[in-house]
Amino acid sequence: MTVPAHRSPPRLRLVPVLRGVGTVVLFAVLAMLLFPATRRSPHRPLQMTCSQRLAQIGLAVRRYAVLHDTYPTAAIVSSEGQPLLSWRVAILPHLGYASLYRRFRLNESWDSPHNLPLLHEIPSVYRCPLHRDLPMTQTSYLGIVGPRAAFVDARLGAANSDLLDPLVSTMIVAESAKVTVPWTKPADWDAEDIDRLISPLGIRSHHSSGGFTLFADGKVHLYSEAIPLEAFKATLTRSGRETVTWPIVVESLPDPEEFTEADVPPTTTNSAQPSP
């Protein structure tokens, strides 16, 4: 009887398998290098929330402009012209916070004994969710204020007819990663201080992609150092007749054509009216 020859057990083919694993790892590393957004994906929903909150602010400002035919003043002022409360308080009714608005005494300063406790009732729309060390009473969304801006000063807001630049080219609010203010305090960006605005203490955010800015048409745009300086400066004015386009992050919310004065609560008897 013929005894069959002994056959050694088949060898495991490890090399092709290891090559396959190495290929997968290599592609994964390349994907992370070439598409860094993949690594940031856990923060992308928070970035979208931040930009949508700015878009809500933009809608409220536009509603204010529709009703008053002018943009808000940088502050609610006393009869003597003293800045008392921020424009962020003035637009509260248009953000859906009419009851909170009614509780302010508009003829008192933001830090008066009556108004100061209301700091703790800051609407979430004024807070960037990625700014984790932001004090609970503060905001990093600041208006663009200056003689050539939409928010002119504490006593004057630009009339709709004064905006000779396209709304898509006029910045009205920008966020900061370093500068925060109590949300009811009349404190904002100085549109004339270009060096400050483009500095590390200027328009920045905790988003790795750049800083969000709100324009007069309600759209949210992304600012980065790649934006040419002249194009940036052109967005800070309302009547330079420039047309500037930046990358759009969020489209504007629906146009407030159906918004009427009936939607705005009357001011209380102890309140000073915002300057027109």
ABEGO torsion letter per residue (X at the ends): XBBBBBBBBBBBBAAAAAAAAAAAAAAAAAAAAABAAAAAAAAAAAAAAAAAAAAAAAAAAAAAAAAAGBBBBABBBBAAGBBABBAAAAAAAAAGAAAAAAABBAABBAABAAAAAAAAABBAAABBAABAABBAABBABBBBBEAABABABAABBBBAAABABBAAABBABBBBAABBBBAABBBBBBAABAAAAABAABBBBABAAEBBBBBAAGBBBBBBAABBAAAAAAAABAAAGBBBBBBBABBBBBBAAABBAAABBBBBAABBBBBX
